[in-house]
Amino acid sequence: MNHHPYDPDKLLNALRQALECRNDAELSKALHMSEALITQIRARQRPVTGAMLILMREASGLSIVELRALMDDRRRSCRMADRYP
């Protein structure tokens, strides 16, 4: 069985490339998120929420399905946070 573990680094790296960001500081500005939040996501201390996916979609033009596939997210649904990050 080919099991692909959840990997938000692949998502963030793909977004950096798509948005032509040289580092996570530039990515955080492009996504309107704090750099600390990007660091926490990479360290797997915070999950990528539905609200974050919407911000990523707005900035990149990639669909939510494409964004979730980039991080090997196989969940059937994604809950919205109470507020944006």
C-alpha positions in Angstrom: 0.0 0.0 0.0 1.4 3.4 -1.0 0.7 5.6 2.0 1.6 9.3 1.6 1.9 11.0 4.9 0.4 14.5 5.5 3.3 16.9 4.5 2.5 20.6 4.7 6.2 21.4 3.7 5.3 20.2 0.2 2.4 22.6 0.1 4.4 25.6 1.4 7.3 24.9 -0.9 5.0 24.7 -3.9 3.3 28.0 -2.9 6.7 29.6 -2.5 7.6 28.6 -6.0 4.2 29.5 -7.5 4.3 32.9 -5.8 8.0 33.4 -6.6 8.9 33.9 -2.9 12.5 33.5 -2.0 11.8 32.5 1.6 9.1 32.0 4.2 9.1 35.7 5.2 8.1 36.6 1.7 5.6 33.8 1.6 4.0 34.9 4.8 3.5 38.4 3.3 2.0 37.0 0.1 -0.4 34.9 2.1 -1.2 37.6 4.7 -0.1 35.2 7.5 2.5 35.7 10.2 5.9 34.2 9.6 5.6 32.5 13.0 2.4 30.7 11.7 4.3 29.4 8.7 7.1 28.2 11.0 4.5 26.4 13.2 2.9 24.8 10.2 6.3 23.5 9.0 7.1 22.2 12.5 3.6 20.5 12.6 2.6 22.5 15.6 -0.4 24.0 13.8 -2.5 22.3 11.2 -3.4 23.9 7.9 -7.0 25.0 8.4 -9.8 25.6 6.0 -9.4 29.3 6.5 -5.7 29.1 5.7 -6.5 27.1 2.5 -8.8 29.9 1.4 -6.1 32.5 1.9 -3.7 30.3 0.0 -6.2 29.8 -2.8 -6.8 33.5 -3.1 -3.1 34.3 -3.3 -2.1 31.5 -5.6 -5.1 30.8 -7.8 -4.8 27.1 -7.1 -8.0 25.3 -6.2 -8.6 24.0 -2.6 -8.4 20.4 -4.1 -5.0 21.1 -5.6 -3.7 22.7 -2.4 -4.9 19.7 -0.3 -3.3 17.3 -2.8 0.0 19.1 -2.5 0.2 18.2 1.2 -1.2 14.7 0.7 -4.3 15.6 2.7 -6.7 12.7 2.3 -9.4 13.8 4.7 -12.9 13.8 3.4 -13.7 17.3 4.8 -11.8 20.3 6.2 -13.4 22.3 9.0 -13.3 26.0 9.1 -11.6 27.8 11.9 -13.5 30.3 14.0 -11.4 33.1 12.5 -8.7 33.7 10.0 -5.1 33.3 11.2 
